[in-house]
């Protein structure tokens, strides 16, 4: 298996400094734990922060050496400022609350953002230093959303996967970020972007569409001539580890101890990291309501609540701790008796064996986050039930709810619904408990953490294979250039926007640069060469841009042709039909803010590049329906281009114009290059007698592909 470089904020090993010197221990985070088996069993290199801050060169050197030799890991050393601004700041005080739908907690701070960019670039530099040929890169989580594009800019052909372990919010939430475009562009440096659920995929695609204007087809985005796939990969757990551990002697002994302490009462567990996204306050309020509505359960149930300390120095988390302490105290004080404390509250991390024992001993687990990317606690509880019964109460807003449908699914904000679920769980028959658990365990057995990782990597590899189909290889390029030099009558039919220059809606930015003009002039110095620009631009613009350049010009996608100094129509046309069509398009312009009508001599073009993309899709279909029958009666064609709808004589297209030019001479070398849908007619004609090249990865009739306009210029330089 080829090497995979795993990249995350933290390494799977944490480095600490104690009295005895440097110590190394396995990291306890969910990501590190989840990926550890995949990492150990495959050819991987892990890059991330080791958890220690040091400026000592010798200490850094020793840590690097040890981590590489013992853990196949490369540390990225971060400063206190990095941690404060990039990690605690932007990652956890901007992205975390916003992505979990807590905009009231979001801090918008330019300094945080500057450090976030700085650290992402620092990660990129270390990766680039350690990358080897044929490596793939798998980047993890919200701390590194800019990283894929930073790498892509330096290594355009590298395979990059990205997985987001938290929710991706809806467009209305995500748009609140001042740096929304940059984050999306950062992610789109990837080949494959993974999420836990399809809801998150849908939210991401909606943001890409409405913020960047790029549409998707079957969750695939064509961005800068690359196909990028977004897909759902629900993260699993090591099922066997939890299921088998529950029967170990140590765990069994701990389980019996818990049951003995509970004195025969039903045990309800609540296990979380102390975080406002976990719905802890709402959960406690629901349990308080349960005791109020169902007093017969007093002294018959015990809640064991484990809250693992988290971000204790952050004010929001400190305030949450105070509120939890107060509410637990209130409930215990109000309902507790001398022999019964309703809530056992543990504010600490517990060992793995004690956690599994707790899962095994519990009759009910309440997992009710307000918002959660996946929530593996729910899956672990189900997996740990080896012969025991139990009921899972699960929030509908946790990613795990999509898979664990046989849990009691609740709205975490509805304390009455959670209260009723507790009652239902306590009265559920053993037969029903067993049936529900069995169905959920079947799912977890068949989508483990190992399968999750393998599925992602397999998908990443398949996307790369698809992306390079028909790509012009160095050997094919060499043959093409050789054919060019051996021929005597050469015709180059070149689209302009997106083919010779990057596409831009701004005419000033779309103008040909000096380097391009020089390149075309150099090719034309050889009298055996004929260059024809086949453009959708109007003839006045083309005349202005290419004044003094002896190049053939085709304007308005084939309406006008200029080969010998004068513009000509290749067929007789009328524009009287415009009087009937123009009002229909103007009506759409009025109804569609940001769109406009461009009126050419023999065509009408409705532009919608500046329109909200979802609205544009609706209005585009409406317009085509409105004018389709009328266009047929008037012998007109409706042509869809790059964010445009063009209406003109149906017999006019680039292919017909190309046929006219080809027929004028006995060419022994023909090359057509284009990037748009309107170029497909051109490819269909030329592919019979010459070379055709598509710029980009969309479906095409062309024989070959290249990635961008830069590749086109490189090819043309080979002709000199």
Buried (B, 14 or more C-beta within 10 A) or exposed (E): EEBBBBBBBBBBBBBEEEEEEBEBEEBEBBBBBBBBBBBEEBEBBBBBBBBBEBEEEEBBEEBBEBBBEEBBBBBBBBBEEBBBBBBBBBBBBBBBBBBBBBEEBBEBBEEBBBBBBEBBEBBBEBBEEEBEEEBBBBBBBBBBBBBBBBBBEEBEEBBBBBBBBBBBBBBEBBEEBEBBEBBBBBBBBBBBBBBBBBBBBBBBBBBBBBBBBBBBEEBBBBBBBBBBBBBBBBBBBBBEBBBBBBEEEEBBEBBEEBBEEBEEBBBBBBBBBBBBBBBBBBBBBBBBBBBEEBEEBBBEBBBBBBBBEBBEEBEBBEEBBEEBEEBBEEBBEEBBEEEBBBBBBBBEBBEEBBBBBBBBBBBBBBBBBBBBBBBBBBBBBBBBBBEBBBBBBBBBBBBBBBBBEBBBBBBBBBBEBBBBBBEBBBEBEEEEBBEBBEEBBEBBBEBBBBBBBEBBBEBBBEBBEEBEEBBBEEEBBEEBEEBBEEBEEBBBBBBBBBBBBEBEEEEEEBBBEEEBBEBBBBBBEEEEBBBBBBBBBBBEBBBEBBEEBEBBBBBBBBBBBBBEEEBEEBEEBEBEBBEBBBEBBBEBBEEBEEBBBEEBBBBBBBBBBBBBBEBBBEBBEBBBEBBEEBBEEBEBBBBEBBBBBBBBBBEBBBBBBBBBBBEEEEBBBBBBBBBBBBBBBBBBBBBEEBBBBBBBBBEBBBBBBBBBBEBBBEBBEEBE
